[in-house]
Each structure stands twice: as C-alpha cells, then as structure tokens.
Amino acid sequence: MSWQEIKQAGFGRGAITAIASGLGLGFSPFASGTVGTAWGIVIVIGLYALQLPLIAYVAVCVVLTLLCIPICHVAEKVYGKKDDGRIVADEFLTFPICMIGLVGYISDFWWLLPMAFCSSRFFDILKLPPARQFESIPGGAGITLDDAAASLYSLAANWAAFWVILRIWY
C-alpha cells in the first residue's frame, strides 16, 4: 500500500507516527531505541500476566512483527529518512521475541526480563549477520527485520544464560 493510498483510506498519519514513535519515547534526545524498548517490557509483562501457552505467545510475536512492518513503513515516509531514530516500534514490537518460552518460568521472570532487555539492546546494536543485511531492505520490512533477527539472537543468548544460571543455582 502506498502512502497516498493510506491517506485516502483515512488512516491518520499522526496516529501511525505516534505508535511508531512509541507514544513519543522515540523523541528521546539520547538512545531513543533503548528508551523506546520500554513499551516492549510493558508488552511482555502483559503477556506474562495472561500466562499464554507457548504457541499463543509465538503467534503474538509473529502478529506484532507483521504489524510493525507497515507502521514503520508509513513513519519512514512521514519522517522522510531511512530508519529515522524517532521510529522505535521496531524495538518494542519485536522485543517479546527475546522472551519466547521464558515467560512461563514465573519464579525467574523478574530477573529474566532485565537480562532480555540488556541482551536485546546488545544484539540490536551489534547487528550480527544477517541482521545488518536486513537493514538494507527498503521500507518497513528493513526497519523491522533487522530487529527481529537481533531479537532471535537475544532469545538464544537468554536461553543459554537461563540454563547456565539454572545449573549453578539449582
């Protein structure tokens, strides 16, 4: 869908850019991606409260990632800059991926969440292949897919850390 088609369909660019900016968190003067990830923490806490089965949690992650693509695409058109720093929907809508399968560990949730946040930011900044290559994809897909890939790296690191810590503590 083109920007013109979106405008004609009646979608307000203000509402879409508000979501893309994390309701303004993307306007942070420092580390806007890190600040914007705060909404991802809120989403994961909400999913934790729901105690979804694993398949439902994965489905939510897929839906959020797919929703992120057009949101970021429209925001990029509005801001007129490739992956503008004000766009943080990619950070918070892909963040739940970092916690797949870990949300069910109720007693460990509160230390797993900050660990996931830190590893998520680390891998998003590091951009291991293929995340770096995904950035070159135009539009919202490029904005979103590099963060989804970084979240998958974070997920692997979180599971590894979880099992190492579990062996030490228990």
Residue, then its C-alpha position, 0 to 999 in steps of 0.5 A: m500500500s502506498w502512502q497516498e493510498i493510506k491517506q485516502a483510506g483515512f488512516g491518520r498519519g499522526a496516529i501511525t507516527a505516534i505508535a511508531s514513535g512509541l507514544g513519543l519515547g522515540f523523541s528521546p534526545f539520547a538512545s531513543g531505541t533503548v528508551g523506546t524498548a520500554w513499551g516492549i517490557v510493558i508488552v511482555i509483562g502483559l503477556y506474562a500476566l495472561q500466562l499464554p501457552l507457548i504457541a499463543y505467545v509465538a503467534v503474538c510475536v509473529v502478529l506484532t512483527l507483521l504489524c510493525i512492518p507497515i507502521c514503520h513503513v508509513a513513519e519512514k515516509v512521514y519522517g522522510k529518512k531511512d530508519d529515522g531514530r524517532i521510529v522505535a516500534d521496531e524495538f518494542l514490537t519485536f522485543p517479546i521475541c527475546m522472551i519466547g518460552l521464558v515467560g512461563y518460568i514465573s519464579d525467574f521472570w523478574w530477573l529474566l526480563p532485565m537480562a532480555f532487555c540488556s541482551s536485546r539492546f546488545f544484539d540490536i546494536l551489534k547487528l550480527p549477520p544477517a541482521r545488518q543485511f536486513e537493514s538494507i531492505p527498503g521500507g518497513a520490512g528493513i526497519t523491522l527485520d533487522d530487529a527481529a533477527a537481533s531479537l532471535y539472537s537475544l532469545a538464544a543468548n537468554w536461553a543459554a544464560f537461563w540454563v547456565i544460571l539454572r545449573i549453578w543455582y539449582 
